[in-house]
Amino acid sequence: MRKDTRKKSPIDDADSMASRSALQSWVDFWFSPIDPRGLHAIRILAGVLFIAWLLPFAGELNAMFGLGGWFDQQAYREAARLPEEARPQFGWSILFFCGANSMLLKAVYGLSLISLVLFTLGIATRLTSILTWIIVVSFTANPATSYDADTLLVMLAFYLMIGYVFLGQQRSGQSLCSRWMGCRENWVFFGGTSGNVAAPRAPSAAANVALRLLQVHLAIVMLTSGLHKLQFGDWWAGVALWYPIYPPLVATVADAREHMASAVPFLFILSVAAYVTLSWQIAFPAFAWKPAWRKILLAGAIVSWLGNMFLYELPLFGAVIFIGCLSYLAPAEWERVYERLGKLRGLVVARQK
């Protein structure tokens, strides 16, 4: 067979180099080992959020989660016979094994809180990350207590589980406890084994994969949320924020007349706020990964948290978005954050002495 002795043109070489460069960039984006301190910070914040979400259920466990409570076994049977479009989305839950036994339900709840605390502190994260995901899924499965932020809580717990199940597996020289349970490395806020919170940790590809998955998923959520709002004329008209401020079943005529003297400026501010919200969500994938736009990312996350808390009365929804936005911080940015934490820790220790 005759060999092709023709020389490749500069265009062919450029295309080949561009293909290799694009592939390498894709591999680097997902699998480059990074300092895992960003993942540890996300874990601490998420763990505090999970605990704050689960604690208020303590007073009415049987009513909200027991099979003899508000949504009992009969309710599940009747809901299963509803048309598919009207049927609640049932999920699996370890709480179903408790049935109507209130003592067993309290025991599972107590163990769940202990697991969340251990995960937040970074103790046995290989195990507690899995338990955290199971706990979040289980306590969000009941239709009687579910709301919009539940899926975001599950998303956050799932990607943290991925990160901590595989974190550090590629490194040698670790003890069996540290390799499989992550006993010491994850105490980053307390200085870890070195006593220095600003000291860098060994790079981890698992930490990068977990954070990238969270970033991509959140970008999709924000984009689809913004596009979904475009289906409603209230957002096009710029008056969508009027309704959470003055709910139709609560607002009175006196409330509606409250801004008569300044109706035009007030509606103008509401319109601008609505359009800025739409723009931030729809353009989210375009600026979320760019360090130059980091202030816009974090400022929007804070405003979103406050807006969801005070307008829509959904504090957890905004908190998950804020934590998710923090996942976009690059390792160098986390390094600066931890340097400041290290200095603050040093000042506190010096004052105690």
DRENMI-238176 format. One line per 3 residues: number of its first residue (from 1); their letters; for each residue x, y, z negated of C-alpha. Coordinates in nm, 2 decimals. Layout:
BEGIN
NUM> a> X:Y:Z; ...
! end
This chain:
BEGIN
1> mrk> 0.00:0.00:0.00; 0.12:0.34:0.09; 0.20:0.58:-0.19
4> dtr> 0.06:0.93:-0.17; 0.37:1.15:-0.16; 0.18:1.48:-0.13
7> kks> 0.28:1.74:-0.38; 0.01:1.87:-0.61; -0.08:2.23:-0.54
10> pid> -0.05:2.50:-0.81; -0.43:2.50:-0.83; -0.44:2.13:-0.91
13> dad> -0.17:2.18:-1.18; -0.36:2.47:-1.33; -0.68:2.26:-1.34
16> sma> -0.50:1.97:-1.50; -0.35:2.20:-1.77; -0.68:2.37:-1.83
19> srs> -0.85:2.03:-1.88; -0.58:1.92:-2.12; -0.60:2.25:-2.30
22> alq> -0.97:2.23:-2.34; -0.95:1.87:-2.47; -0.68:1.96:-2.71
25> swv> -0.88:2.26:-2.84; -1.18:2.04:-2.89; -0.97:1.78:-3.08
28> dfw> -0.81:2.06:-3.29; -1.15:2.21:-3.37; -1.28:1.89:-3.52
31> fsp> -0.98:1.69:-3.65; -0.70:1.93:-3.74; -0.61:1.87:-4.11
34> idp> -0.68:2.17:-4.32; -0.64:2.27:-4.68; -0.94:2.12:-4.85
37> rgl> -0.99:2.41:-5.10; -1.27:2.55:-4.88; -1.46:2.22:-4.91
40> hai> -1.40:2.22:-5.29; -1.54:2.57:-5.32; -1.85:2.47:-5.11
43> ril> -1.89:2.17:-5.34; -1.89:2.38:-5.66; -2.14:2.63:-5.52
46> agv> -2.36:2.35:-5.38; -2.34:2.16:-5.70; -2.46:2.46:-5.91
49> lfi> -2.74:2.51:-5.66; -2.85:2.14:-5.68; -2.85:2.16:-6.06
52> awl> -3.05:2.49:-6.06; -3.30:2.33:-5.81; -3.34:2.01:-6.02
55> lpf> -3.36:2.15:-6.37; -3.70:2.32:-6.34; -3.86:1.98:-6.27
58> age> -3.78:1.85:-6.62; -4.11:1.96:-6.78; -4.35:1.78:-6.53
61> lna> -4.16:1.48:-6.40; -4.44:1.23:-6.41; -4.69:1.48:-6.26
64> mfg> -4.46:1.58:-5.97; -4.27:1.26:-5.90; -4.45:0.97:-6.06
67> lgg> -4.68:0.75:-5.86; -4.95:0.83:-6.11; -4.91:1.20:-6.07
70> wfd> -5.04:1.47:-5.84; -4.95:1.27:-5.53; -5.03:0.92:-5.65
73> qqa> -5.04:0.58:-5.47; -5.40:0.64:-5.35; -5.28:0.97:-5.20
76> yre> -5.01:0.79:-5.01; -5.26:0.53:-4.88; -5.50:0.80:-4.76
79> aar> -5.23:1.01:-4.61; -5.10:0.72:-4.41; -5.44:0.69:-4.24
82> lpe> -5.44:1.05:-4.13; -5.37:1.14:-3.76; -5.00:1.16:-3.68
85> ear> -5.00:1.53:-3.63; -5.16:1.59:-3.97; -4.98:1.32:-4.16
88> pqf> -4.71:1.44:-4.41; -4.35:1.33:-4.34; -4.28:1.06:-4.59
91> gws> -3.92:0.99:-4.69; -3.76:0.72:-4.89; -3.69:0.77:-5.26
94> ilf> -3.53:0.58:-5.55; -3.81:0.73:-5.76; -4.06:0.50:-5.60
97> fcg> -3.91:0.21:-5.80; -4.01:0.39:-6.12; -4.38:0.37:-6.03
100> ans> -4.59:0.52:-6.30; -4.34:0.44:-6.58; -4.26:0.78:-6.73
103> mll> -3.97:0.66:-6.95; -3.79:0.50:-6.65; -3.85:0.82:-6.45
106> kav> -3.70:1.03:-6.73; -3.40:0.80:-6.74; -3.34:0.83:-6.36
109> ygl> -3.38:1.21:-6.39; -3.13:1.23:-6.67; -2.87:1.02:-6.48
112> sli> -2.93:1.23:-6.17; -2.84:1.55:-6.36; -2.53:1.39:-6.50
115> slv> -2.42:1.28:-6.15; -2.48:1.63:-6.02; -2.27:1.78:-6.30
118> lft> -1.98:1.53:-6.24; -1.99:1.61:-5.87; -1.98:1.98:-5.93
121> lgi> -1.68:1.94:-6.16; -1.50:1.73:-5.90; -1.50:1.40:-6.10
124> atr> -1.52:1.07:-5.91; -1.63:1.26:-5.60; -1.61:0.95:-5.38
127> lts> -1.90:0.80:-5.59; -2.08:1.11:-5.71; -2.10:1.26:-5.36
130> ilt> -2.30:0.96:-5.24; -2.51:0.97:-5.55; -2.57:1.35:-5.50
133> wii> -2.70:1.28:-5.14; -2.93:1.00:-5.27; -3.06:1.23:-5.55
136> vvs> -3.14:1.52:-5.32; -3.31:1.29:-5.07; -3.51:1.12:-5.34
139> fta> -3.64:1.43:-5.51; -3.74:1.60:-5.18; -3.94:1.30:-5.06
142> npa> -4.26:1.38:-5.24; -4.50:1.58:-5.03; -4.65:1.75:-5.34
145> tsy> -4.32:1.93:-5.41; -4.16:1.97:-5.07; -4.10:2.31:-4.91
148> dad> -3.90:2.46:-4.62; -3.56:2.46:-4.79; -3.56:2.09:-4.87
151> tll> -3.42:1.99:-4.53; -3.13:2.24:-4.58; -3.05:2.09:-4.92
154> vml> -3.03:1.74:-4.77; -2.81:1.88:-4.49; -2.57:2.03:-4.74
157> afy> -2.55:1.72:-4.95; -2.50:1.49:-4.65; -2.20:1.68:-4.51
160> lmi> -2.04:1.71:-4.85; -2.08:1.34:-4.89; -1.91:1.28:-4.55
163> gyv> -1.62:1.50:-4.66; -1.56:1.34:-5.00; -1.61:0.98:-4.90
166> flg> -1.32:1.01:-4.65; -1.12:1.29:-4.82; -0.75:1.19:-4.87
169> qqr> -0.78:0.84:-4.73; -0.50:0.91:-4.48; -0.24:1.00:-4.75
172> sgq> 0.00:0.77:-4.93; 0.16:0.80:-5.27; -0.18:0.84:-5.45
175> slc> -0.29:0.64:-5.75; -0.58:0.40:-5.69; -0.81:0.63:-5.90
178> srw> -0.72:0.93:-5.70; -0.75:0.75:-5.36; -1.09:0.60:-5.42
181> mgc> -1.25:0.83:-5.67; -1.08:1.17:-5.62; -1.03:1.22:-5.99
184> ren> -0.78:1.50:-6.00; -0.75:1.67:-5.67; -1.09:1.82:-5.67
187> wvf> -1.05:2.01:-6.00; -0.92:2.30:-5.78; -1.11:2.57:-5.96
190> fgg> -0.94:2.47:-6.29; -0.60:2.45:-6.13; -0.59:2.08:-6.05
193> tsg> -0.29:1.89:-6.17; -0.05:2.18:-6.11; -0.24:2.43:-6.33
196> nva> -0.23:2.68:-6.04; -0.56:2.74:-5.87; -0.38:2.92:-5.58
199> apr> -0.15:2.63:-5.51; -0.23:2.47:-5.16; -0.35:2.11:-5.15
202> aps> -0.24:1.85:-4.90; -0.41:1.90:-4.56; -0.71:1.68:-4.49
205> aaa> -0.88:1.60:-4.16; -1.19:1.48:-4.34; -1.24:1.83:-4.50
208> nva> -1.23:1.98:-4.15; -1.48:1.74:-4.01; -1.72:1.79:-4.29
211> lrl> -1.70:2.17:-4.27; -1.73:2.17:-3.89; -2.04:1.95:-3.90
214> lqv> -2.20:2.18:-4.15; -2.10:2.49:-3.94; -2.24:2.34:-3.62
217> hla> -2.57:2.23:-3.78; -2.62:2.56:-3.95; -2.56:2.75:-3.62
220> ivm> -2.83:2.53:-3.46; -3.07:2.59:-3.74; -3.02:2.97:-3.73
223> lts> -3.05:2.98:-3.35; -3.37:2.77:-3.34; -3.52:2.97:-3.63
226> glh> -3.47:3.29:-3.44; -3.61:3.15:-3.12; -3.90:3.01:-3.31
229> klq> -3.99:3.36:-3.44; -4.01:3.48:-3.08; -4.33:3.27:-3.04
232> fgd> -4.51:3.51:-3.27; -4.63:3.86:-3.15; -4.57:4.00:-3.50
235> wwa> -4.19:3.97:-3.45; -4.21:4.12:-3.11; -4.41:4.41:-3.25
238> gva> -4.17:4.46:-3.54; -4.44:4.42:-3.81; -4.36:4.06:-3.93
241> lwy> -4.21:4.18:-4.26; -4.53:4.36:-4.35; -4.71:4.04:-4.44
244> piy> -4.46:3.91:-4.70; -4.45:4.25:-4.86; -4.83:4.28:-4.86
247> ppl> -4.98:3.92:-4.85; -5.33:3.92:-4.69; -5.50:3.74:-4.98
250> vat> -5.33:3.97:-5.24; -5.30:4.31:-5.09; -5.57:4.57:-5.15
253> vad> -5.69:4.88:-4.96; -5.49:5.09:-5.21; -5.18:4.90:-5.12
256> are> -5.24:4.95:-4.75; -5.29:5.33:-4.81; -4.98:5.36:-5.03
259> hma> -4.76:5.46:-4.74; -5.00:5.67:-4.54; -4.80:5.99:-4.60
262> sav> -4.49:5.82:-4.46; -4.64:5.56:-4.23; -4.42:5.62:-3.93
265> pfl> -4.08:5.61:-4.12; -4.19:5.31:-4.32; -4.31:5.11:-4.01
268> fil> -3.99:5.22:-3.83; -3.77:5.07:-4.11; -3.98:4.75:-4.11
271> sva> -3.94:4.72:-3.73; -3.56:4.78:-3.75; -3.53:4.52:-4.02
274> ayv> -3.73:4.27:-3.82; -3.52:4.33:-3.50; -3.19:4.31:-3.69
277> tls> -3.30:3.98:-3.84; -3.39:3.84:-3.50; -3.06:3.96:-3.35
280> wqi> -2.85:3.82:-3.63; -3.02:3.47:-3.61; -3.02:3.44:-3.23
283> afp> -2.66:3.57:-3.19; -2.54:3.37:-3.49; -2.34:3.11:-3.28
286> afa> -2.17:3.39:-3.09; -2.00:3.55:-3.40; -2.01:3.29:-3.68
289> wkp> -1.66:3.15:-3.59; -1.49:3.48:-3.52; -1.29:3.62:-3.81
292> awr> -1.33:3.98:-3.67; -1.71:3.95:-3.73; -1.68:3.79:-4.08
295> kil> -1.82:4.10:-4.26; -2.13:4.08:-4.04; -2.17:3.71:-4.11
298> lag> -2.14:3.74:-4.49; -2.34:4.07:-4.51; -2.62:3.90:-4.31
301> aiv> -2.61:3.60:-4.54; -2.64:3.81:-4.85; -2.93:4.02:-4.70
304> swl> -3.09:3.69:-4.60; -3.06:3.56:-4.96; -3.21:3.87:-5.11
307> gnm> -3.49:3.88:-4.85; -3.59:3.52:-4.90; -3.58:3.57:-5.27
310> fly> -3.78:3.89:-5.30; -4.00:3.88:-4.99; -4.07:3.52:-4.93
313> elp> -4.00:3.40:-5.29; -3.77:3.12:-5.16; -3.45:3.17:-5.35
316> lfg> -3.30:2.83:-5.26; -3.35:2.89:-4.89; -3.13:3.20:-4.89
319> avi> -2.88:3.04:-5.12; -2.82:2.74:-4.89; -2.78:2.98:-4.59
322> fig> -2.52:3.18:-4.79; -2.33:2.87:-4.89; -2.34:2.75:-4.53
325> cls> -2.21:3.08:-4.41; -1.91:3.05:-4.65; -1.82:2.73:-4.47
328> yla> -1.71:2.94:-4.17; -1.42:3.09:-4.37; -1.09:2.99:-4.22
331> pae> -0.82:2.82:-4.45; -0.62:3.15:-4.45; -0.93:3.33:-4.58
334> wer> -0.99:3.07:-4.85; -0.62:3.11:-4.94; -0.67:3.48:-5.01
337> vye> -0.98:3.40:-5.21; -0.80:3.15:-5.43; -0.50:3.38:-5.47
340> rlg> -0.74:3.63:-5.63; -0.89:3.36:-5.84; -0.55:3.25:-5.95
343> klr> -0.46:3.61:-6.05; -0.79:3.64:-6.24; -0.73:3.31:-6.41
346> glv> -0.38:3.43:-6.51; -0.52:3.75:-6.66; -0.77:3.56:-6.86
349> var> -0.51:3.31:-6.99; -0.27:3.60:-7.08; -0.55:3.78:-7.27
352> qk> -0.63:3.47:-7.47; -0.27:3.43:-7.57
! end
